[in-house]
């Protein structure tokens, strides 16, 4: 039988076990002159205890597997099956807590902290039988090590996501000064409180180095914590979210230097020479990583073919390197978590390396390892240990509260000085007080260094959870990133004079969208009297980096863009195609190019912001499904695009069109497509449009855009207006508005031989679809339809459960489906929804859609 030997002073402590020389007998038990006893513990794992004076040595069986429950054996009597049970229980408990608190809009880290506390001695672990059955001393050893590994890989992934060069360049004076105030003020005030109450602290906590370390941590808002919470709150791409990330990076750079200084001072408390070796080893490691590891990572990227991710062998090597660098930093006494974070910062973010590392490791780290990190935290969080030593904990509590309050006030004062709107400033100052994983790791580190004990550790854990629990809902109340988009001024096609400039935001994902976009723009009839200003926005999903990126290509030439170290896919092809089209339509079309790299969940904020700032009248979005011209009957589906489109429809400050391209155009070469679009053969070809007018604001907007397109001499337009028998179900106000627009349109185009207007009278939705199918003779190139607002419900009676793509409306979804049998493209139009309309109509839509 193989046995392990562990020694503790009075039991297992979080600071680890002291070294002791113990000799084992052939049977696996230590022998000495001290008395040996069998453990009286009810732990299921066989143990023996040996006492050497005040040293307690626990011998625990670690081998074997059960024959099975049918032999009368319990699987919990064996270490491996005990570990599997612990694994399942820890992960299950934390996920249950996450599910229960999800309606409260609390971040994930809160669920993990609460789950860890439930497992520990504060709740379930209070029961002796539960503790000794499921989490005996041998089980805690495994949880501790897996938990530390979880923290290591969490910080590594956070470092990979962070591009310090880009973020530091974009900080600006406002964010820099705000960061300095938000770090300096809480550090000074909390230190002052600590010195004032120093006489009431215990010996270790009252040391100057201990006070300095705690004050420094209270002053810092760590980037890894902030990024994850902002991502959950959908604030990464918002103005306040970007400011918070920039301030946190700058604040971390300032505060971490203070933490390192106090760590060195702590080393000097034993021997002064220790501090010197600490600093030397720190600088040596940093130089080795910059001079040795960074060139190696760049060499791997150079060996990776363009457009591909790094080879799996390199990914595995880097992930093993995380453990190796953790070993080195722990050996030097630098703290085990620093190495993985620094290594992550060295890894170039985004494709091909950063995104591959994040994609292939994030699920395992966040879903499997991090629960153990919080279980490790919870096993040493004991609320019952606070009361006996409460008087010595009061100074720590006052110190922490002072730090949080002054950090909030300092950040708020800085935002007021820089004339940030008061609600945004209050939200930003609250965001800078958020706490999470990194703080928990610091508390564990302080216990290892004997700066604090379990009662003080428990107070700090509870404060961390409490502050984040209180602050998170306040942030959502104070700051709504969509509020600026709710304008009362009309920005629509209908209300834009035909002879004035038309501003459009055109969104593209890659060069495959260019053919449909240029064809659509050409038929939209830009002229010298009514020119188009196009704000072309390339959308790239944020993968492998933390901070979103918004690039204005008017301010950065192609060389500077490449220096961002993010692989901007297809940029050159898109840029060249748009430039060629602009040159062909000189004076009629002007392009301004932008690129956003952001999460799909918040990408709509960049789209709406661009439309708002530039006073656009229409946003054109690509549909999430694209037909593949080279493979009839097959479609390419872009994950997450549907949620982007729905969010834009909900929050847009202007009208929105969703363009469904059926693949009639050449996509392989955008420049060739543009050349053919602007060529003489294209200009002489007839383009057939069909407008399905079902009534309402969206239908009126669709008709007005078609009216603009028919100004092109090669466009032929057919308008079909659907009416209900005897006017049943008509909204009188909407009916009068429809009559006015239709009459104005027909008076203008009555003599135009290229325009056909018809009216169809139906009595239900089935007859509506029959009339639409009767029009589908294969002659049309583009169908235009309003989305939904103001449509007489009788026209859609019996069809409401048929629609699958809510963003297209019922009729738009039908004519774009394979069931309709048309290869023509479709444009679904929604007119701008004003501020007072949003709370009604769109909330009803949103309640039907679950957006991830």
N, C-alpha and C positions, 0 to 999 in steps of 0.2 A: 504494500500500500504506500502511495506517495503522499507526503504531507508537507504543507507549508508552515512556516513559523513566523508569527507576527508578534511584535512587542509593543506595548503601550504603557503609558503612565496613567494608571487609573482608568483604562478603557481607551477605545479608539477615538482619536481626536482629528479634527479637520486639518491640523497643521502637519499631519503625517506621523510616522512612527520613528522614534529615536533608534539609532543604530545600536546593536548589541551583538556581542559575539556569542553564539549559541552552537554547541556541538550536538549533532544528532546521533542517536543510537541506530543500529541496523534496522530496528523496527520503525524508525522515523520520528521518535520522540527524543527531545533533548534530555541529557542526563547531567546532573550536578548534585551538589550537596543539599540543594534546596528541595523542599518538599514538592511532590508532584500530586496533582489531584485531577480527578475527572470533572469536567465542567458540569455545574448544576443547572446551566442554562437549558431552556427548552428548545434551543435551536435545532432544526432538523438535521443539520450537517454535523457529523461526529466531531467533537473537539476535545482537547485536553488542555489544562492550564498549568503552567509551571511558574513558581514565584522565585525571583532572585532579589532578595531584599524588597525594595519598592518597585522592582521591575516585574511586570506581569507579561508572560509569554503565552500566547494562545496558539495551539497547534490544531490545524483544521484539515480535514480530508478534502482533497481536490480531485480525486480520480474516480473512475468507474462510471457505469451507466446502469439504470435499473433494468431488472429482468421484465418488469411489467406489474401493473396493479393487480393482475390476477394471481401473482405470487405473494400478495400482501405487502408490496413495497410502495412507498410514496415517492413520486418523482421529485418532490421537493427535498428529499434526502440526498440528492446528488447535485453537484454544483452546476453542471451544464443545463439540466432541465430547470433548475432554480433560476438560472440566468434567463432562459427563454421565458419563464413565467414573469420575471421582473420586466423584461423587455416589452412583452405584450401589455402588462398592466400599466406601465409608465406611459407608453404611446397612447393607449386607449383612454386613460384618465385625462390626459392633456387635450386630446381631440374632443372628448365629451364636454369639457369646460369651454373649449372654443365654440362648440355648437351652441351651448347654453347662453353665452354672453354675446354672441354675434348680433342679436337684435339691439343691443345696447351701444353698438358702434364703437366698441373698445378694440384697440389694436391687438394683434396676435400675441405680443409679448406679455400682455396682461393675463391672457388665458394660460400662458406657459408658467408665469410666476404663481398664479393661483393653483394650477395643477401641481406644481412642485410643493407648495405649502401643504396641500391636501395630503400628499404622500408622506410628508415628514411628521415629526413628533408633535406638531401643533394640532393635527387632527387625527388622521388614521394611525400614524405612528405612535400616538399616545397610548394605544392599546398594545400591551406587552406581547400578547400572543400574535397579533398581526405583525408587529415589528420583528420578532424573532423567527417567525415563519417565513415571511416574504422578503424581509430586508435584514438578515443577520449580518454580523461583521464581515463575513466573507463576501456577501453580496454587495455591500457598500463599497468594497475595494474596487469591484468591477465598474459600478456606476460612477465612481469618482473618476476613473481613467477614461471611460467613454465620454463623460461630461466634459472633461478637459479637452479631449479631442474635438468634441463638438464646438467648443469655443474657438479652438485653433482654426478649424476650417471655416467657421462663420466669419472670423476676422480676415482670413485669407480671401474669401469670396468678396467681402466688402472692399478689400484693397484692390482686387482685380477690377472691380466696377469703377474705381475712382481714378480719373485722369487729373492728377494734381496740376500738371502744366497748364491745361486748358482752364481749369477752375481758378487757379491763382491769377491767370491773365485777365479773367473776366470779373474779378472781384470789384474793382473800382473803389474810389475813396469813401463813398457812403457806406458800403458794406465793411470796408476795412476799419473805419472809425467806430462803427456800430459794434463790430466784433471786439475791438479793444476795450470798449466801455463794458460790454456784456461779460467780459472775462475779468477785467481788473477790479470792478466794483464789488462783485460777490466775493472774490478772493480776499480783498482787503477787509471787508466788513465781517465775513465769517471768521477770519483770523483774529480780528479784534475781539469778537465775542468769545472766541475760544481762550484767548489770553486773559480776558476778564474773569472767566469762569474756570480757569485752569486748576485752581485749588480744589475744585469739586470732582475733577476727573481722576480716573485710576492712573496708575503709574505709567503704563505703556501709552495710553491715549494722550496723556498730558505732555509727552515729549514734543519738542519743537518740530522734529521731522514728521511725527505723526500728524500734528496739527496742519503742517504745510501740505502734506499729501492729501488729506481730506479736503482742505480748503481749495486746493487745485482741482480736484475732481468735481466739487460742487460748481466751480466756475465754468467748466467745459461742457458743451453739448456735443457729444461725439457724432461724427458723420454717419457711421454705420447704423446707429440707433435712429437718427433722424430720417435717413433715407427710407428705411423700412416702414416707419410710421406714416410718412408723407405719401409713400406709394399706396398704402392701404386707404388713406383718406382722399386719394385721387388729386393730390395737390402738387405733384412733382413738376408739372408743366405750368403751374400758375405763377403769377408774379411773386406772390408771397413765398411760395415754395422754392422758387429759384433763389430769392434773397436769402432764405433760411439756410439752404445748402451752401451758398457762398460764405455766409457768415460763420457757419459751423466749421468749414474747412480752415478758414483763417483763425478762428478761435482755438481749434485743435492744435494748429501749428504753434500758437502762443502758449497754450496751457500745457501741452505735452512737454515742452522744455522745462517748465516748472516742476512737473511730475518727475522727470529724469533727474533734475537737480536734487530734489528731496530724496529720491531713491539712493542717489550717491551719498547724501548725508546720512541716510539710515545705515548704509554699509560702513561709514566712518565711525559709527557709534561703537562698533566692536574693535576695529583697528583703523587708523587713518589710512594705512597703506591699502586697505580693502577698497576705499573710495577711488583711489588712484587706479587700481587694477580694474575696477568697474568701468571707469571712463575709458581707459585704454582698450579694454575688450569691446566696449560699445562702438568706439570709433573704428576699430579694426574690423568688426563684423560689418558695419555699414560700408566701409571702403571695399571689402571683399564682395559684397552683394552688388555694388555699383560697377566695380571694375571687372569682376569675374562673372557674375550671374546675368547681369543685364545684356552684355554682348552675346552670351549663349542663347538667351531668349530671342534676341533679334536675329541670330543665325538660324534658329528654328523657323522663324517667320519667313526669312528669305528662301528657305528650302520648300516652303509650302506654295503650291501652285495658286495663282490668282483665282479668287472665287471659291476656293476650297478651305476647309477648316484643317487645323493641324492634325497630324497623324495621331492615332490612339496611343501609340507607344510614348510619344512626347507628353501627352496628357497624363498618362499614368506616372511617368517620371516626375513631372512637376508636382503631382499630388503626393507622391512619396517624398519629394523634396520639402513639402510643408512639414512633415514629421521630422525630417532631418534638421531643418533650420530651427524647429522648436526644441529639439534636443540640445543643439549648440547654445541657444540663448538661455536655456535653463541651466546648462552646465556653467555658463559664465555668470549666472545670477542676475541676468538682465530681465527676467520674467518671461515665461514660456510663450505668452501670447504675442509678444512684440515681433518675434521672428516671422511668423506666418503673415502678420499684417504688412510688414515691410516687404516681404517677398511678393505679396499680392500687389502692392503699389508698383513694384518693378515690372510686373507683367503688363505689356501693352493692352489697353482695354479695347473692347469691340472685336470684330472679326480680324484675323482668323483665329487668334489664340484666346483672347479674353472671353469671347462669346462661347467658344467650345468648352472652356473650363467651367464656366457658370452653368451652361446647359447640361453638362454631363455629371455635375456633382451637386448642384443646388438641391435637388429633391432629396437625395440621401442625407445631406447635411441638415437641411431644415426640418425634414419630416422624421428622421430616424435618430440622428446624433444629438440635435439640439434638445429634444425632450429629455435626454439623459443629463444634459447640462443643467436643466432646471430641476430635474429630480435630485441631482447632486446638491443644488442650491437649497432645495426644500428639506433634505435630510438633516440640515444643520440650522434650519430656521425654527426656533422653538419660542413661541410667544410666552410660554410658562416660565422661561428663564429670565424674563424681563423684570417682573415684580420684585424679586429679592434684591436686585442691585439697581433699582430705579433711580435712586438719588445720584448715582455716578453716571447715569445715562442722560440725565436732563441737559447737561452742557452740550452733549453731542446733538440732541434734538434741537436745542436753540440755535446751535451752529448751522445745522442743515436748513432749518426754516429761514434763518437770516440769509443764507446763501441763495435759496430759491426766490425769496421775495425781492432781494436786491438785484438779482439777475433779471427778473421780470421788469422791475422799475427802471433799471439802467438801460435795458434794450428799448423800452417804451420811450424813455426820455430821448434817446438817440434818434428814434424814428420821428418823434415830434420835431426835433431840431432840423431834421432833413425833410420836413414837410410831407411825410408819408401820411395818407389818410388815416384818421384815428382808429377806425375799425381794423384796417389792415395792420397798423402798428401794434394794436393790442393782440391781434392774432399772432403776429410775428414774435412778439415778446413771450407769449405763452408757448409757442412752438420751441423757442430756445430753452425752455425749462423741461422739456420731455426727457425721460430717463428710460433705460432699458438694459439690453444684454451686456454692454461694455461695463456699465456701473456694477452689475452683479459680479462680473469677473473681477473687477477691482476689489470688491468687498472680500471675495474669496482669497485674493492675493494678500490682502491686509491680514486676514486670519493666519495665512501661512507665515507671514512675517511677524506675527504676534503683536501687531499694532492694535487690533481689536479682538474681542472674544465673542462667543456666541450671542450673549445678550445684545451687545452693540451691533453685531452683524444683523441680528433679527430686526432691530429698530431701523437700520438703514435699508434693508430689503422692503420692509413695510412702507417706509417713506417713499421709496422708488416707485412701488406699485401705486400708492395713494396719490402721489403727485400726477402720475400719468393718467390714472383713472379720472381724476377731477378735470385735468386740463383738456383731454381729448374732446369731450362733448362741447366744451366752451369754444374750442377752435371751430368746430363745425357750425356753432351758432353765430359766432362773430364773422366768419369769413366764408362767403360763397363765391367760388371762382367764376361762376357763370353770371353773377350780378351785373357786371359791366356790359354784357351782351344784350341785356333786356332794354332796348331803346324804344322810344315812343315815336321817333321820326321815321317816316316811310322810306325804306330802301328796297324798292321793288322794280321790276321791269315795267309794270303797269304805270308807275308814277315817275318813271324816267322819261323825259321828252325824247322823241325820236331823233332830234337833231343835236342832242348833247352827247358827251362822252359816256360810254358805258364801261363800268368797271366790273370785272369778273375775277373771282378766285378760282383757279383751275387746279385740282389736286391730281397728282399722278404718283403711282407707286414705282413704276419702272418704264423702260422704253416701250413695252407692249401697249401702254396706254396712249402713246403719242399719235398713232394712226387715227384712232377714233376722235381724239381731241382736235387735231388739226382739220380733219374733215368736218367736224361739227362747227368749228370756228369759221371755216371758209363759207359754209352755208348760212351762218348767222348774219352775213351781210355787213361786215365792217366797211365803212366808207370814209372819205376825207371829211364829210360833214358830220358823220357820227362814228368817230374812231373808237377802237377798243383799247383799254389798258388792261392787260392780263397779268395777274399776280400768280405765277406758276409756282406751286408749292409741291416739292417732292416729299413724300411721306416714307420714313424709314422707321421700322420698329426698333425700339431701344433694347439691345441685347448685349450683355457683357460689360455694361458700364452703368454708373449710378446716375450721374447728372444728365438731364436732357440737354440737347444741343439744338439751337436755332441759328441758322446761318443765312445772312443776307448777302447774296452773291454780288450785289452792287458794291459792297464794301470790301469784299475779299475776292481777289482773282483766283484763277485755277491753281496756281502754285501755292498760295496761302491756304486754300481749301484742303489740299492734300496734306498740309502740315498738321491738320487736326488729328491725324492718326486714326481716323475712323473711315472705314471703307464705304464711301458714298457710291452705292451701286448705280451703274448706268448713267452717272452724272454727265459724262462727256457726250454720250449719245443723245441724251435729252437736250443738253445745252446746244449742241450743234443743230439739231432739228428745229428747235425754237428760233434760233438765230437765223437759220435759213428762211423760215416762214416769215419772220419779221422783215427781212430784207426784201422778200418777194412782195410783201404788202406794205411797202414803205409809206409812212404817214397815216396808214389805216390801223395798224396793229402795233402796239408797243408792249414788250414783255419785261417783267421784273421777276427775277428768279430767286427762290428761297428753298431751303431744305430744313426740315425738322426731323430730329432723331429723338423720339420720345416713346413712352409706353403706349400701347393701343388704348388703354383705359383713359388716358389723358390727352391723346393726340387731338381730339376735337377742340381743346382749348387753344392750341396754336392756330388751327384753321379759323376759328371764330375770332380770335384776336387779330389775325391778319385782315380779315374782312371788316372788322370794326374800325381799325386804325385807318384803313385806306378807303373807307366809305363805299365798299363794294355793293352792287345791287343783286348779284347772284353768285352763289357758290356752286360749282359743278363737281360732283363726286363720282368716282368710278364704283360700279356695283361690285359686290364681293365675289360674284361668280363671273367667269369669262369663258366664252366659247373658244375652242381651239380650232382655227381654220384648217389646219393640216390634219385634224382628226375629227371629222364630223360626228356629232352626237356626244362628244366628250367635253367636259368643263373643267376649268381650273378654279379652285376655291381658295380664296385668301382668308386665312384664319384671323379673326378679330376685326376685320373690316366692317362687318355688319354692325357691330357695336359702335364703331367710330361714326358710321353714317347715322345711326339712330341718335347718338349724342349730338351730332351737328344739327339734325332736324329739330331736336328739342331746344337747342340753345342759340341757334344762329341769329345774328343781328340783321339778316337780310333774307332774301328768297334763296331757296335751295333747289338744285336739280340733280337727280341721280341718273347717270347715263349708263344704260345697259348696252354694251357693245356685243353684237352677235358675230363678230369675227369676219366681216366682209372685206376688211382692209388688210393690206400687207403689213406685217408687224416686224419682220426680221431686220429691216433696215429703215429706221425712222427717217433718216435724211432722204432716202429714195422715196419714201411715202410722201414726205412734204413736197418733194419735187414733182411727183405725180399729181398731188392735190392742187398745186398752183400752176400746173401746166395747161396748155391750150385745150387738150383733149378733155381734161376734167371740167374746165370752165364751160365747155360746150355741151356737156352731158346734163340731162334733165334730172332733177332731184325731186322725188315725190314725198310729200309730207301728209300725214293724216292727224288731225286733232280730234280727240274724243272729248266733247264738252258735256260734262254731266252736271255742271252748275257748281257754284261756290267760289270762294276766293282762289283756291288752287287752280281751278279750271280757267278762271279769268286771267290768271298769271300765265298759264300755258298758252292761251289764245293770244295774249299780247306778245309773247316771245315768237310765236309762229307768224304773227303779223309783221314783226321785224324781219324775220327770215324771208318772207315772201317778197320783200323788196329786191332780193337777188333775182336777176332776170331769168335764171335757169331753174328756179324753184317753183313747183306746182303744189298747191295746197288744197286739201279737202277737209272741210270742217263739218263734223256731224254733231248736232245738238240733240241730246236726249231729253224728252219731256214725258211727263206722266199723264195718263188719261184723266181728264177733268181736273188736272192740277192737284190731285190728291197728294197730301204730305208736303206740299210746297211751303217753304218759309218765305213769307211775303217780302221781307226785307232783302233776303238773298236773291229772290226772283226779280225784284226791281233792279238790283245791281247787275245781275246777269243780263237782263234785257237792255240796260243802258250800254254795257260793254259790247254785246253782240250787235246792237243797232249801229253803234259807232264804227265797229269793224266792217260791217256790211256796207254802210254808206261809203266808206273809204275805198272798198275793194269791189263794189258792185260792177264796175265797168272793166275790172281786171279779168281777162280770160283765163288766167292761170289760177284763179280762186274759185272753188266750188263750195257752196254752203247748202246743207240739207238739215232737215229736222226729222227725227224719228220719235214716234209716240209709242211707249211701252207701258205695261201695267205691273211688271215684277222683274226681279233680277234675271230670271231665266230668259225672258224676252230681250233684256239688255244684252246678255252674252250672245244670243242668237243674231242680233243685229250687228254686233261687233264681228262675229265670225263671218257674216255675209260680206263684210268689207274686205276680208283677207283674201285677195286674189293674187297676191305675190308681187304687186306692182309698187308697193310703198317701200321707201328706203328708211323712213324714220316715223315712228308713232310718238305723238306727244299727248300726255294726259295729266290732268291735275291729280294730286294725291288723294285727298279725302275731304278737306274742310268745306262744309256747306252743301254737300251732296244730298239730294232728296233721298231719304232712306228707302223709299219705295223702289227706286232704281236698282238698289242692291239687295232687295228682299230675298232671303234664302241663300245668300252668298257669303255672309259674314264669317262662317266657319270654314270656308274654303281657302282663304288666304294663308300662305305660309310665310311670306316675307312682308312683315308689317310695314316696313319702311317704304314699300312701293304702293300701298293701298290695294284694294281688291282688284280693280280693273288693271292697274299697272302690273300687278303680280301675274294676272292671267295672260295678258298679251306678251309678257316677257318669258312665259313658260314654254316648255316643249309641247305642251298640250295644244297650244294655239297654232303651232306649225308655221310660224313666220321666222324668216331669217333676217328681218329688218331690225335695226336698233330701236331702242325705246328710251325716251326722256320723260321721267316722272318729276313733276314740278310741285313744290310747296311754296306758297307765298309767305312772305315774312309774317311771323306771329308776333304781334306787339306785346308789350309788357303785361297789359291787363288781360290778354287772352291766354297767356302761358299757363296760369294756374288752373284753368278749366280744361281746355281741349287736350293739351299735350300730357297733362297728368293722367288723364284717362287712358291715353295711349301707353304711357310708361308703365302703368299698372298691369298691362297685358304682356309686357316684354321683360324677360330676365336677362340683363346684360352682365356678362362676366367682367 
